[in-house]
Amino acid sequence: MKKIKWKFMTLAIVLGIGGAFATAPRQDCQGATQYRLSGGNYVLAGTLGVNYICFTPSAEICTYYKVGSTYTPCMNGIYCTANCKTLNPTPKKAKN
């Protein structure tokens, strides 16, 4: 009987620890400073919805965020600053 009791106690502890890790809050990358890859360098992307949008659907990586010294992909899409209604977004030319 003691062996069964110890097995159930051990199982309860393992499940409790596993559940704690499974439900731990994860970092939301969209709340972090966003960067984009430009010419092999990471530069500030700006504010989503104000300076740029990530045009989807696309398998490209739109923005990155920094974890320590590593840039980690955050959002998929095509980085677009203007005229993002076509699959090949290009900025609008200013009228003279």
Order of alpha helices (4+ residues) and beta strands (2+ residues): alpha-beta-beta-beta-beta-beta-beta
